[in-house]
Amino acid sequence: MKKKGYYYAAAFVLMLIIIFLLLTCGPKKVYSSFDKNDEGWQVIGDVQNSFAKPEYHNTGGNPGGCLSATDETTGGVWYWNAPRKFLGSKKKAFNNKLVFNLKQSALDSQFDAPDVILESKELKMVYSLPNHPDTAWTTFSVVLSPDAGWKKNSETGEPVTQEDFRKVLSNLSSLRIRGEYITGPDVGYLDNVCLYLK
């Protein structure tokens, strides 16, 4: 009987150790899967009749749910605007990745603009993706490092420094991902946004 109790206690301790290791050694992240709702994401710019709320779909994602927004074609560029959980002190994201899935409704009349924007009160940093999303889900992985090609303020701005990155990530006030790639009317989709932390 004592032996049985010893085995139960040992198994319980082992289980606690495994849970601790999974929590401390696994990759930490801030994540939006959109499997239940829009998780506080908004849209900003030339979109959705100027409403800040995107349309939520409980199917059609990659997999599960996803968001969509419709371009109003008034001349601006619209972006997905991250909720509070992605903002604030994100110093541990330095040299890690921002990963997300995009797709668009068509591939005609494509144009270029900054694809990812990170901002603090003092500085804006922009990044251009190597290609545009397809009409099927396209996964993008952006390294949060000066070596990845980030620029200050615009696509033609000066390269950012390590110090710039640390300043912005220490008090991140805005994280935006471009949703519009066509000069005419279009629909953009977003799924599985993940900001990896050390």
Secondary structure, DSSP 8 states (H G I E B T S, - for coil): -HHHHHHHHHHHHHHHHHHHHHHHHS-EEEEE--SSS-TT-EEESSBGGG-S--EEESSSSSSS-EEEEEB--SS---EEE--GGGSB--GGGTTSEEEEEEEES--SSB----SEEEE-SS-EEEE--SS---SS-EEEEEE-SGGGT-EESSTTS-B--HHHHHHHHHTB-EEEEE---BSSS-EEEEEEEEEEE-
